Amino acid sequence: MRMLMVSAALMVGLAGAASAQDGRLAVMGEGVVSVEPDVAVVRMGVVADGNTPDAAVSGMSDALAPVLVGLIDDGIEARDIQTGTLSLRPVYADRSQVQTDEGPRITGYRAESSLTVTVRELDGLGAVLSRAVSAGGNTFDGLSWELSDPQAAEDAALAAAVADAARKAALMSGAAGVGLGAIVELREGGAQMSPRPQMMEARMASDVPVARGSLDVQASVSVVYEIEEQ
């Protein structure tokens, strides 16, 4: 993961042409901070089939309503429940059921609605998932972990990245026998969060067990130092 780049100027004393590279040393630093997430984002939905488009949509709506009511009853705020894509498509007969001289045959219709639910009380997440499934949720598209306020973790990762760059610069300049001068350029490479693997096992008879794990907040910087001959 770590990358570093040494400008040709680091070759001072080994080749005369190298000193024409402005006498600078460029390094990249990376910082990682592991934190426990405090928000879960669940992507689920409801699918229903019907003989007609109206029947499929009606069945989907009837199945979705108790899921929404159940989420509210579980303490999920309305602002944390977002309905997403609504799709309706024909369902075709299996090829083995169609005559060779017959085109695609529609046997029914399928309606689907997706939900994105933000859960902030993580101790109750397993119960929320279990009751949503019992209420009629029958598709699950993923679970992700987030931070409600990532600023502190991002700042800590950025500070660690700057320290990492300084460490590399001191090590490299010392090994090359040159002095390390002032910083002439400092750029932030951005921050990102990557979840560590978590366990989730759906069981209809009891609450869904969930292990939140941790989030790695990563930051990177590029730093250019002046090089001073000793």
SEFIKOL-879974 format. One record per atom (N, C-alpha, C): residue in three letters; x, y, z. Coordinates in pm, 1 decimal. Example, Ala and Ser with C-alpha at 12.3 -4.5 7.8 and 13.67 -1.06 7.14 Angstrom:
% residues 2
   residu          X          Y          Z
      ala     1319.0     -569.0      780.0
      ala     1230.0     -450.0      780.0
      ala     1320.0     -330.0      780.0
      ser     1285.0     -225.0      708.0
      ser     1367.0     -106.0      714.0
      ser     1290.0        3.0      787.0
% end
This chain:
% residues 230
   residu          X          Y          Z
      met       80.9     -119.4        0.0
      met        0.0        0.0        0.0
      met       84.8      125.3        0.0
      arg      198.0      118.3       69.1
      arg      278.4      238.9       79.6
      arg      357.6      261.8      -47.3
      met      358.8      383.7      -89.8
      met      433.0      420.4     -208.3
      met      522.1      536.6     -173.9
      leu      638.1      538.0     -233.7
      leu      723.9      653.2     -215.2
      leu      797.0      679.5     -344.8
      met      828.3      803.2     -368.6
      met      895.6      842.5     -490.0
      met     1012.5      931.1     -452.3
      val     1127.5      898.6     -499.1
      val     1246.2      977.5     -472.8
      val     1284.2     1049.3     -600.6
      ser     1295.7     1178.9     -595.1
      ser     1333.4     1253.6     -714.1
      ser     1478.1     1225.4     -748.5
      ala     1512.6     1253.4     -873.2
      ala     1647.9     1226.9     -917.1
      ala     1749.9     1306.6     -838.0
      ala     1702.7     1410.3     -770.5
      ala     1795.3     1493.1     -692.8
      ala     1855.7     1416.1     -577.4
      leu     1794.6     1306.5     -536.7
      leu     1847.9     1228.8     -427.2
      leu     1981.3     1164.1     -464.1
      met     2011.2     1160.8     -590.9
      met     2135.4     1099.9     -637.1
      met     2252.1     1197.8     -634.5
      val     2238.5     1307.0     -559.0
      val     2346.5     1404.9     -548.1
      val     2474.7     1334.2     -505.0
      gly     2582.4     1365.1     -572.2
      gly     2711.3     1305.3     -539.8
      gly     2739.0     1181.1     -619.9
      leu     2635.1     1119.5     -680.3
      leu     2655.9      999.7     -760.2
      leu     2665.0     1033.9     -908.6
      ala     2594.8     1138.1     -949.7
      ala     2600.1     1178.3    -1090.7
      ala     2580.6     1328.2    -1097.5
      gly     2662.2     1395.9    -1174.1
      gly     2657.1     1541.2    -1181.6
      gly     2524.4     1590.9    -1232.8
      ala     2460.7     1516.8    -1324.1
      ala     2335.3     1562.8    -1382.4
      ala     2222.6     1561.7    -1280.4
      ala     2234.3     1479.7    -1177.1
      ala     2125.5     1468.2    -1080.9
      ala     2106.2     1597.6    -1004.1
      ser     2211.1     1673.9     -981.8
      ser     2199.7     1795.5     -902.7
      ser     2119.3     1903.4     -974.2
      ala     2089.3     1882.5    -1099.7
      ala     2010.4     1979.2    -1175.6
      ala     1861.3     1960.8    -1152.6
      gln     1825.1     1866.8    -1067.0
      gln     1684.4     1835.8    -1045.2
      gln     1628.0     1917.9     -929.9
      asp     1683.0     2037.1     -906.6
      asp     1634.2     2131.2     -806.8
      asp     1663.4     2090.5     -663.2
      gly     1736.5     1982.5     -641.2
      gly     1771.8     1943.1     -505.6
      gly     1651.9     1921.4     -416.7
      arg     1558.3     1838.7     -458.5
      arg     1436.6     1815.3     -382.4
      arg     1412.5     1665.7     -360.4
      leu     1341.0     1636.6     -254.4
      leu     1305.2     1499.6     -220.4
      leu     1153.4     1492.3     -206.4
      ala     1089.9     1405.7     -281.7
      ala      944.2     1390.5     -277.4
      ala      908.6     1256.7     -214.4
      val      820.7     1259.3     -117.7
      val      776.7     1136.8      -51.7
      val      625.0     1137.2      -38.9
      met      570.6     1018.8      -19.3
      met      427.8     1005.6        8.9
      met      412.0      938.9      144.7
      gly      318.1      986.2      221.9
      gly      290.3      927.8      353.1
      gly      147.4      879.3      361.3
      glu      126.6      772.8      437.4
      glu       -6.9      718.2      456.6
      glu      -34.0      699.8      605.1
      gly     -154.9      726.1      644.9
      gly     -197.0      706.7      782.5
      gly     -326.9      629.4      787.2
      val     -338.9      539.2      883.3
      val     -458.7      457.2      899.8
      val     -501.8      461.3     1045.5
      val     -628.7      486.5     1068.1
      val     -685.8      486.0     1202.2
      val     -804.5      390.2     1202.1
      ser     -806.2      296.1     1295.6
      ser     -917.0      200.8     1306.4
      ser    -1015.6      249.2     1412.6
      val    -1141.3      256.3     1374.5
      val    -1245.7      304.4     1466.1
      val    -1367.1      212.0     1456.8
      glu    -1448.1      215.0     1560.2
      glu    -1569.2      134.0     1562.0
      glu    -1683.3      214.4     1501.3
      pro    -1753.7      160.1     1402.7
      pro    -1863.7      235.3     1340.0
      pro    -1979.7      253.3     1437.5
      asp    -2055.9      358.3     1416.7
      asp    -2172.1      382.1     1501.9
      asp    -2302.0      394.6     1422.1
      val    -2296.4      365.8     1291.8
      val    -2415.0      370.1     1205.8
      val    -2410.7      251.4     1109.4
      ala    -2525.3      188.8     1089.5
      ala    -2537.1       81.2      990.3
      ala    -2636.0      124.2      883.2
      val    -2602.7       97.3      758.0
      val    -2692.4      128.0      646.1
      val    -2733.0       -4.8      582.1
      val    -2861.7      -32.6      586.4
      val    -2915.8     -158.8      536.5
      val    -2989.9     -132.1      406.2
      arg    -2960.6     -213.4      305.4
      arg    -3029.8     -204.2      177.0
      arg    -3111.4     -332.3      157.9
      met    -3241.3     -316.8      159.4
      met    -3330.6     -431.3      148.1
      met    -3448.9     -392.9       61.6
      gly    -3546.9     -480.8       50.9
      gly    -3661.9     -447.4      -31.4
      gly    -3769.0     -553.6      -26.4
      val    -3869.2     -534.0     -111.0
      val    -3983.7     -623.8     -119.0
      val    -4009.1     -657.0     -265.2
      val    -4031.0     -784.7     -292.8
      val    -4063.5     -831.1     -427.2
      val    -4196.0     -906.2     -422.7
      ala    -4283.0     -881.4     -520.7
      ala    -4411.2     -952.1     -527.8
      ala    -4442.3     -983.9     -673.3
      asp    -4502.6    -1100.3     -694.6
      asp    -4543.5    -1143.1     -828.1
      asp    -4695.2    -1135.2     -841.3
      gly    -4741.0    -1116.5     -965.1
      gly    -4884.2    -1114.0     -992.0
      gly    -4913.3    -1151.8    -1135.0
      asn    -5037.6    -1188.2    -1161.7
      asn    -5075.4    -1227.1    -1298.4
      asn    -5083.0    -1107.2    -1391.0
      thr    -5105.8     -988.1    -1334.6
      thr    -5113.6     -865.3    -1413.0
      thr    -5019.5     -762.2    -1351.0
      pro    -4984.0     -658.6    -1426.0
      pro    -4901.2     -554.0    -1366.6
      pro    -4963.6     -493.2    -1242.2
      asp    -5094.8     -466.1    -1247.0
      asp    -5162.0     -407.4    -1130.9
      asp    -5154.5     -500.2    -1010.6
      ala    -5171.3     -628.3    -1033.5
      ala    -5168.0     -723.8     -923.1
      ala    -5029.6     -731.2     -861.0
      ala    -4926.5     -725.1     -943.6
      ala    -4789.6     -730.9     -891.2
      ala    -4758.4     -607.2     -808.6
      val    -4795.8     -489.6     -859.6
      val    -4769.9     -365.3     -787.1
      val    -4850.3     -361.3     -658.4
      ser    -4975.0     -405.0     -664.6
      ser    -5059.6     -406.2     -545.6
      ser    -5002.5     -500.2     -439.8
      gly    -4956.0     -616.9     -482.7
      gly    -4897.4     -712.0     -388.3
      gly    -4770.3     -658.0     -324.8
      met    -4690.2     -590.2     -405.1
      met    -4568.9     -530.2     -352.3
      met    -4600.7     -421.6     -250.7
      ser    -4699.4     -337.0     -281.6
      ser    -4738.6     -229.7     -191.0
      ser    -4792.7     -285.3      -60.1
      asp    -4873.3     -391.3      -69.7
      asp    -4930.2     -453.4       49.7
      asp    -4820.7     -513.6      137.7
      ala    -4716.3     -567.1       75.8
      ala    -4606.1     -626.9      152.5
      ala    -4513.7     -520.4      209.4
      leu    -4499.8     -407.1      137.8
      leu    -4408.0     -301.8      182.1
      leu    -4462.0     -224.4      301.2
      ala    -4593.8     -202.6      303.7
      ala    -4653.8     -119.6      409.3
      ala    -4620.4     -168.3      550.0
      pro    -4636.9     -297.6      584.0
      pro    -4603.4     -340.5      720.3
      pro    -4454.1     -332.4      751.5
      val    -4370.0     -341.9      649.2
      val    -4225.3     -326.6      672.6
      val    -4195.4     -184.1      717.8
      leu    -4254.8      -86.9      649.7
      leu    -4233.3       53.6      686.5
      leu    -4288.1       83.1      826.0
      val    -4407.2       32.3      854.9
      val    -4466.7       53.7      986.6
      val    -4379.6       -9.3     1095.0
      gly    -4329.0     -129.1     1067.1
      gly    -4244.5     -197.0     1164.7
      gly    -4115.8     -122.2     1192.6
      leu    -4056.6      -63.5     1090.8
      leu    -3934.1       13.3     1110.4
      leu    -3959.7      134.9     1199.7
      ile    -4070.5      203.0     1175.2
      ile    -4105.6      318.4     1258.5
      ile    -4130.0      272.8     1402.4
      asp    -4201.9      161.2     1419.0
      asp    -4228.8      108.1     1553.0
      asp    -4099.9       69.2     1624.6
      asp    -3997.5       31.9     1549.0
      asp    -3868.8       -5.8     1608.1
      asp    -3783.0      114.9     1642.2
      gly    -3837.2      234.4     1619.9
      gly    -3765.0      354.9     1657.9
      gly    -3681.7      416.9     1548.3
      ile    -3692.3      365.8     1425.8
      ile    -3619.4      425.3     1314.0
      ile    -3691.9      552.7     1271.1
      glu    -3619.3      663.0     1265.0
      glu    -3682.3      789.2     1227.4
      glu    -3715.0      790.8     1078.0
      ala    -3819.9      866.1     1044.4
      ala    -3863.8      873.4      904.8
      ala    -3751.7      922.3      813.3
      arg    -3667.4     1012.4      863.7
      arg    -3557.7     1064.3      781.1
      arg    -3453.4      957.8      749.2
      asp    -3455.5      847.5      824.4
      asp    -3358.2      740.8      803.5
      asp    -3414.8      625.6      721.5
      ile    -3533.0      643.1      666.0
      ile    -3594.0      540.9      580.3
      ile    -3616.4      601.6      442.5
      gln    -3551.6      545.3      343.6
      gln    -3562.0      600.7      207.8
      gln    -3605.5      491.1      111.1
      thr    -3717.2      513.1       44.6
      thr    -3758.9      420.8      -60.4
      thr    -3681.7      455.0     -186.6
      gly    -3638.1      351.3     -254.9
      gly    -3554.6      373.0     -372.3
      gly    -3623.4      328.7     -499.2
      thr    -3556.8      246.2     -574.6
      thr    -3604.4      205.5     -706.5
      thr    -3733.6      124.4     -698.7
      leu    -3828.1      160.1     -783.9
      leu    -3950.1       81.5     -802.8
      leu    -3944.8       23.9     -944.0
      ser    -3946.9     -107.3     -953.1
      ser    -3936.0     -170.0    -1084.8
      ser    -4052.4     -265.7    -1108.4
      leu    -4090.3     -278.6    -1234.4
      leu    -4195.5     -370.7    -1275.4
      leu    -4151.1     -433.5    -1406.5
      arg    -4149.5     -564.5    -1408.8
      arg    -4104.4     -631.9    -1530.6
      arg    -4183.1     -760.1    -1552.3
      pro    -4193.2     -803.3    -1678.1
      pro    -4263.9     -928.9    -1705.4
      pro    -4180.2    -1049.1    -1664.0
      val    -4248.0    -1156.0    -1630.3
      val    -4183.3    -1283.4    -1600.0
      val    -4216.5    -1377.9    -1714.1
      tyr    -4113.6    -1435.9    -1774.5
      tyr    -4133.1    -1521.1    -1891.8
      tyr    -4126.7    -1668.7    -1853.3
      ala    -4197.4    -1747.5    -1931.1
      ala    -4197.1    -1891.1    -1909.1
      ala    -4058.6    -1947.0    -1936.3
      asp    -4023.7    -2052.3    -1865.7
      asp    -3896.9    -2119.5    -1888.5
      asp    -3894.0    -2175.2    -2030.6
      arg    -3776.5    -2176.5    -2089.0
      arg    -3764.8    -2221.3    -2228.3
      arg    -3814.2    -2364.2    -2246.6
      ser    -3799.5    -2445.0    -2143.4
      ser    -3843.1    -2584.6    -2154.7
      ser    -3995.2    -2595.2    -2164.4
      gln    -4065.3    -2489.5    -2127.8
      gln    -4211.3    -2488.9    -2131.6
      gln    -4266.8    -2420.5    -2257.2
      val    -4178.2    -2377.5    -2345.3
      val    -4219.9    -2304.7    -2465.4
      val    -4193.4    -2389.8    -2588.2
      gln    -4290.3    -2394.4    -2678.2
      gln    -4273.4    -2467.5    -2802.9
      gln    -4163.7    -2401.2    -2886.8
      thr    -4095.1    -2481.0    -2967.5
      thr    -3983.5    -2429.6    -3047.2
      thr    -4027.2    -2321.5    -3143.8
      asp    -4151.3    -2328.4    -3190.4
      asp    -4198.3    -2227.3    -3285.9
      asp    -4274.0    -2113.9    -3216.6
      glu    -4264.7    -2110.3    -3085.2
      glu    -4335.6    -2008.5    -3008.2
      glu    -4236.8    -1906.6    -2952.3
      gly    -4271.4    -1781.4    -2956.6
      gly    -4185.9    -1677.6    -2901.6
      gly    -4193.4    -1673.9    -2750.1
      pro    -4122.9    -1578.2    -2687.5
      pro    -4126.7    -1564.5    -2541.4
      pro    -4270.9    -1548.8    -2491.9
      arg    -4304.5    -1623.8    -2387.9
      arg    -4440.9    -1620.2    -2335.2
      arg    -4439.7    -1563.7    -2193.3
      ile    -4516.8    -1457.9    -2171.8
      ile    -4525.9    -1394.0    -2040.7
      ile    -4619.7    -1474.7    -1951.6
      thr    -4570.7    -1509.9    -1834.3
      thr    -4652.1    -1585.7    -1739.5
      thr    -4698.3    -1500.4    -1621.7
      gly    -4644.8    -1381.3    -1608.1
      gly    -4684.1    -1295.6    -1496.4
      gly    -4596.6    -1171.9    -1492.7
      tyr    -4603.6    -1102.6    -1380.0
      tyr    -4526.9     -978.7    -1364.6
      tyr    -4466.0     -974.1    -1224.1
      arg    -4354.8     -905.1    -1213.5
      arg    -4283.1     -894.3    -1085.2
      arg    -4256.9     -747.2    -1054.0
      ala    -4300.9     -704.4     -937.3
      ala    -4278.9     -567.2     -891.5
      ala    -4183.4     -570.0     -772.4
      glu    -4094.9     -473.4     -768.9
      glu    -3995.3     -468.8     -661.2
      glu    -3972.2     -324.7     -617.3
      ser    -3960.6     -306.1     -488.1
      ser    -3928.1     -175.6     -431.3
      ser    -3811.5     -192.9     -335.5
      ser    -3716.0     -100.8     -343.8
      ser    -3598.3     -109.4     -257.4
      ser    -3607.8       -8.7     -143.8
      leu    -3541.2      -41.5      -33.7
      leu    -3538.8       43.5       84.2
      leu    -3395.0       60.2      130.8
      thr    -3361.0      180.9      170.6
      thr    -3233.0      206.1      237.6
      thr    -3265.4      257.2      377.2
      val    -3219.2      182.9      477.0
      val    -3252.6      213.5      615.9
      val    -3124.2      241.9      693.5
      thr    -3119.9      355.8      758.9
      thr    -3006.1      392.1      843.2
      thr    -3041.1      362.1      988.7
      val    -2961.8      275.4     1049.5
      val    -2985.0      234.7     1188.5
      val    -2875.0      296.5     1274.6
      arg    -2916.0      377.7     1372.7
      arg    -2820.5      448.2     1457.8
      arg    -2803.5      383.1     1594.8
      glu    -2901.3      304.7     1637.2
      glu    -2890.3      230.5     1762.9
      glu    -2846.6       88.7     1728.3
      leu    -2716.6       65.7     1724.8
      leu    -2665.7      -60.5     1671.1
      leu    -2693.7     -179.8     1761.1
      asp    -2716.6     -157.1     1888.0
      asp    -2747.8     -270.4     1975.4
      asp    -2878.7     -337.5     1935.3
      gly    -2965.9     -264.0     1868.7
      gly    -3093.3     -320.9     1825.9
      gly    -3097.7     -357.6     1679.4
      leu    -2983.3     -354.5     1611.6
      leu    -2981.5     -378.7     1467.4
      leu    -3032.0     -518.3     1432.4
      gly    -2986.7     -619.4     1503.6
      gly    -3029.4     -756.0     1472.7
      gly    -3179.7     -772.1     1482.7
      ala    -3239.4     -712.9     1586.4
      ala    -3384.0     -721.9     1603.8
      ala    -3457.8     -648.0     1492.6
      val    -3406.3     -532.4     1452.5
      val    -3468.5     -455.6     1345.1
      val    -3469.6     -537.5     1215.6
      leu    -3358.5     -600.1     1183.7
      leu    -3349.7     -680.0     1061.5
      leu    -3444.9     -798.7     1066.4
      ser    -3447.4     -865.6     1179.3
      ser    -3533.2     -983.4     1192.1
      ser    -3679.7     -947.5     1175.9
      arg    -3723.5     -838.4     1240.2
      arg    -3864.1     -799.3     1231.6
      arg    -3899.9     -747.4     1093.1
      ala    -3804.1     -683.9     1025.3
      ala    -3830.0     -637.0      889.1
      ala    -3853.3     -754.8      795.1
      val    -3777.4     -862.0      814.3
      val    -3796.1     -981.8      732.2
      val    -3930.3    -1046.5      764.0
      ser    -3961.8    -1055.0      894.2
      ser    -4088.3    -1116.2      934.8
      ser    -4208.0    -1035.7      882.6
      ala    -4189.8     -903.1      870.6
      ala    -4299.9     -817.2      825.7
      ala    -4323.2     -825.5      675.8
      gly    -4227.3     -878.9      601.4
      gly    -4247.4     -891.1      457.2
      gly    -4127.2     -857.3      371.4
      gly    -4020.0     -806.6      430.5
      gly    -3899.8     -780.4      351.6
      gly    -3838.9     -910.5      303.1
      asn    -3824.4     -924.9      174.2
      asn    -3776.1    -1053.6      121.9
      asn    -3657.1    -1041.4       27.1
      thr    -3595.8     -923.7       19.3
      thr    -3468.8     -910.7      -52.1
      thr    -3371.3     -834.7       36.5
      phe    -3246.6     -872.6       27.8
      phe    -3142.1     -807.5      106.5
      phe    -3023.5     -781.0       15.0
      asp    -2987.6     -653.3        0.5
      asp    -2882.4     -615.0      -94.1
      asp    -2752.6     -570.8      -28.1
      gly    -2746.2     -574.8      103.1
      gly    -2618.0     -542.4      165.1
      gly    -2631.7     -464.8      294.0
      leu    -2523.2     -468.6      369.3
      leu    -2513.1     -397.0      495.8
      leu    -2377.6     -328.6      499.1
      ser    -2376.1     -199.2      525.9
      ser    -2249.5     -127.0      532.6
      ser    -2243.4      -48.9      662.6
      trp    -2120.8      -22.7      705.0
      trp    -2097.2       48.3      830.9
      trp    -2043.3      186.9      802.3
      glu    -2085.4      283.7      883.5
      glu    -2041.1      421.4      863.9
      glu    -2017.3      488.2      998.7
      leu    -1963.1      609.3      990.8
      leu    -1946.1      694.0     1109.0
      leu    -2040.8      812.4     1097.0
      ser    -2112.1      842.1     1204.1
      ser    -2202.8      957.1     1199.9
      ser    -2124.5     1087.4     1189.9
      asp    -2004.3     1090.6     1248.6
      asp    -1917.9     1208.7     1240.5
      asp    -1774.3     1161.6     1216.8
      pro    -1733.0     1150.5     1090.7
      pro    -1601.0     1095.5     1059.9
      pro    -1485.6     1195.3     1072.9
      gln    -1516.1     1321.7     1106.6
      gln    -1413.0     1425.5     1102.0
      gln    -1293.5     1395.1     1191.6
      ala    -1319.2     1353.9     1316.4
      ala    -1209.5     1329.6     1410.3
      ala    -1118.9     1218.0     1359.9
      ala    -1178.0     1111.2     1307.3
      ala    -1098.2      999.1     1256.7
      ala    -1019.4     1039.6     1132.5
      glu    -1081.6     1119.3     1046.0
      glu    -1011.7     1165.1      926.1
      glu     -893.8     1255.0      962.3
      asp     -914.2     1341.8     1063.3
      asp     -805.5     1429.7     1106.8
      asp     -689.8     1348.9     1164.3
      ala     -721.8     1246.0     1243.6
      ala     -616.8     1162.7     1302.8
      ala     -539.8     1087.0     1194.7
      ala     -610.8     1036.2     1093.4
      ala     -544.4      965.0      984.7
      ala     -455.5     1059.5      903.7
      leu     -502.0     1183.3      883.9
      leu     -422.9     1280.8      809.1
      leu     -295.3     1317.1      884.6
      ala     -306.4     1336.8     1016.8
      ala     -187.9     1367.2     1097.1
      ala      -89.0     1251.0     1092.7
      ala     -139.7     1128.7     1095.2
      ala      -52.5     1011.5     1087.4
      ala       16.3     1003.4      951.4
      ala      -53.7     1044.3      845.2
      ala        6.0     1042.2      711.5
      ala      120.0     1143.2      700.7
      val      102.4     1262.1      759.3
      val      208.8     1362.7      757.4
      val      329.9     1312.7      835.8
      ala      304.9     1250.2      951.6
      ala      414.8     1195.6     1031.0
      ala      486.4     1084.1      955.9
      asp      411.5     1004.3      882.8
      asp      471.5      895.5      804.9
      asp      561.3      951.3      694.6
      ala      515.9     1057.4      629.3
      ala      597.2     1120.5      524.6
      ala      725.1     1178.3      583.5
      ala      714.8     1242.6      700.4
      ala      833.8     1300.1      763.9
      ala      933.4     1191.3      802.6
      arg      882.3     1079.0      850.3
      arg      970.3      967.7      887.0
      arg     1045.7      913.1      765.4
      lys      973.0      896.9      656.6
      lys     1036.4      846.7      535.2
      lys     1142.1      944.2      483.9
      ala     1108.0     1073.5      485.6
      ala     1201.0     1173.5      434.9
      ala     1329.4     1175.3      518.4
      ala     1315.4     1167.3      651.1
      ala     1433.6     1166.4      737.8
      ala     1518.2     1041.6      713.5
      leu     1453.9      926.8      697.9
      leu     1524.9      802.1      673.0
      leu     1599.7      806.2      540.4
      met     1534.2      853.1      436.5
      met     1593.8      853.3      303.3
      met     1707.1      954.9      291.3
      ser     1683.9     1073.3      347.6
      ser     1789.6     1174.6      338.3
      ser     1912.0     1132.5      419.1
      gly     1888.6     1070.5      535.3
      gly     2000.7     1023.2      615.2
      gly     2078.3      914.1      544.4
      ala     2007.3      822.7      480.8
      ala     2073.3      714.5      409.4
      ala     2151.6      766.3      289.8
      ala     2103.5      874.7      229.3
      ala     2171.1      930.7      112.6
      ala     2282.0     1028.0      150.8
      gly     2293.1     1060.5      279.2
      gly     2398.6     1150.7      323.5
      gly     2374.9     1295.7      287.7
      val     2248.1     1335.8      282.3
      val     2215.5     1475.5      254.0
      val     2128.2     1529.2      367.0
      gly     2123.1     1660.5      377.0
      gly     2039.7     1722.8      479.0
      gly     1899.1     1746.5      428.5
      leu     1804.4     1749.1      520.4
      leu     1665.0     1768.8      484.9
      leu     1627.1     1913.0      515.2
      gly     1582.2     1983.4      412.3
      gly     1548.4     2123.7      428.8
      gly     1401.1     2146.5      455.3
      ala     1354.2     2264.3      418.2
      ala     1215.3     2302.5      444.1
      ala     1120.0     2232.5      347.0
      ile      994.6     2225.3      387.2
      ile      890.4     2172.8      299.2
      ile      855.2     2279.0      195.8
      val      859.3     2241.3       69.0
      val      823.9     2335.6      -36.7
      val      687.9     2303.6      -98.2
      glu      635.1     2185.4      -69.4
      glu      503.2     2149.2     -120.8
      glu      443.1     2040.9      -32.4
      leu      315.5     2059.2        3.0
      leu      244.1     1961.8       85.6
      leu      102.6     1949.2       32.1
      arg       67.5     1828.9      -10.9
      arg      -63.4     1807.4      -70.6
      arg     -133.6     1690.4       -3.7
      glu     -263.1     1710.3       18.9
      glu     -344.6     1603.5       75.7
      glu     -397.1     1514.8      -36.5
      gly     -387.7     1383.7      -15.5
      gly     -436.0     1289.5     -115.9
      gly     -579.8     1245.5      -93.2
      gly     -641.7     1292.6       16.0
      gly     -779.9     1254.8       42.9
      gly     -788.1     1145.6      147.4
      ala     -908.2     1125.3      201.4
      ala     -933.5     1023.6      303.5
      ala    -1041.7      929.4      254.3
      gln    -1034.7      805.2      299.8
      gln    -1136.6      708.2      263.9
      gln    -1154.8      609.4      377.6
      met    -1273.1      549.8      382.0
      met    -1303.2      451.2      484.4
      met    -1323.8      315.5      419.7
      ser    -1266.7      212.6      477.9
      ser    -1285.2       77.1      427.2
      ser    -1321.1      -13.1      543.9
      pro    -1436.9      -81.4      533.3
      pro    -1478.6     -168.4      643.2
      pro    -1400.2     -297.9      644.6
      arg    -1375.7     -348.4      761.9
      arg    -1321.6     -481.8      775.8
      arg    -1437.7     -580.3      767.6
      pro    -1410.7     -706.0      728.3
      pro    -1520.7     -801.8      710.7
      pro    -1603.7     -817.1      837.0
      gln    -1737.1     -826.3      817.6
      gln    -1826.9     -847.3      929.1
      gln    -1911.8     -970.4      903.5
      met    -1964.8    -1024.8     1010.6
      met    -2045.2    -1144.8     1001.0
      met    -2192.7    -1109.1     1006.9
      met    -2269.8    -1173.3      919.7
      met    -2414.0    -1153.9      925.5
      met    -2481.5    -1281.1      879.1
      glu    -2565.4    -1337.9      963.1
      glu    -2631.7    -1463.6      932.3
      glu    -2781.0    -1447.5      956.3
      ala    -2860.6    -1459.7      851.3
      ala    -3004.7    -1439.7      865.0
      ala    -3070.1    -1565.6      921.0
      arg    -3145.9    -1550.1     1028.1
      arg    -3219.4    -1661.3     1086.5
      arg    -3360.0    -1612.0     1117.6
      met    -3457.1    -1678.0     1062.9
      met    -3594.1    -1632.7     1075.5
      met    -3645.9    -1644.2     1218.6
      ala    -3595.7    -1741.1     1294.8
      ala    -3654.5    -1769.5     1424.9
      ala    -3608.1    -1674.5     1533.8
      ser    -3503.0    -1601.1     1512.9
      ser    -3451.8    -1513.8     1617.3
      ser    -3386.6    -1392.3     1553.5
      asp    -3338.5    -1301.0     1638.9
      asp    -3272.5    -1181.7     1588.1
      asp    -3152.5    -1219.9     1502.8
      val    -3128.3    -1138.8     1399.9
      val    -3014.7    -1162.8     1311.8
      val    -2886.1    -1123.4     1384.9
      pro    -2791.6    -1216.7     1403.5
      pro    -2666.6    -1180.9     1471.0
      pro    -2575.9    -1100.0     1379.2
      val    -2524.5     -989.8     1430.4
      val    -2441.8     -901.1     1350.1
      val    -2319.0     -860.7     1431.0
      ala    -2201.2     -870.6     1369.9
      ala    -2077.2     -822.6     1432.2
      ala    -2028.1     -704.2     1350.8
      arg    -2016.8     -588.2     1415.1
      arg    -1987.8     -466.5     1339.8
      arg    -1842.0     -453.6     1298.9
      gly    -1749.3     -517.9     1367.6
      gly    -1608.4     -505.7     1331.0
      gly    -1558.3     -362.9     1348.5
      ser    -1473.6     -318.9     1258.2
      ser    -1419.0     -183.2     1266.7
      ser    -1400.8     -125.9     1127.9
      leu    -1383.4        5.2     1123.0
      leu    -1358.6       76.6      998.6
      leu    -1215.2      127.1      998.1
      asp    -1147.5      111.5      886.1
      asp    -1015.2      170.2      868.2
      asp    -1031.2      301.8      792.2
      val     -996.0      411.4      856.9
      val     -998.4      542.7      792.9
      val     -857.4      573.6      746.0
      gln     -842.3      592.5      616.1
      gln     -710.7      608.6      555.5
      gln     -694.8      748.0      496.8
      ala     -574.6      801.3      507.2
      ala     -542.1      930.7      447.2
      ala     -402.6      923.2      387.7
      ser     -378.8     1006.4      288.7
      ser     -246.2     1009.2      225.8
      ser     -207.0     1153.1      195.9
      val      -77.2     1176.9      195.0
      val      -23.9     1309.1      161.8
      val       99.7     1290.9       75.4
      ser      129.9     1391.7       -2.4
      ser      257.1     1397.1      -74.8
      ser      330.3     1522.7      -27.7
      val      458.9     1506.1        0.9
      val      538.9     1614.8       55.8
      val      667.9     1627.0      -24.2
      val      705.7     1749.3      -55.3
      val      831.9     1775.9     -124.5
      val      919.9     1859.7      -31.5
      tyr     1039.9     1810.3       -6.0
      tyr     1136.9     1879.7       79.0
      tyr     1252.5     1931.7       -5.7
      glu     1311.5     2038.2       42.4
      glu     1439.4     2080.3      -14.5
      glu     1549.9     1990.6       40.3
      ile     1650.4     1969.8      -40.4
      ile     1765.7     1891.5        2.3
      ile     1885.0     1986.0       21.7
      glu     1952.5     1968.6      133.6
      glu     2068.8     2050.9      163.9
      glu     2192.3     1962.8      169.2
      glu     2293.5     2004.5       97.2
      glu     2418.7     1928.6      101.0
      glu     2487.1     1948.0      235.1
      gln     2546.0     1839.6      285.3
      gln     2614.2     1846.1      414.6
      gln     2765.6     1854.7      396.6
% end
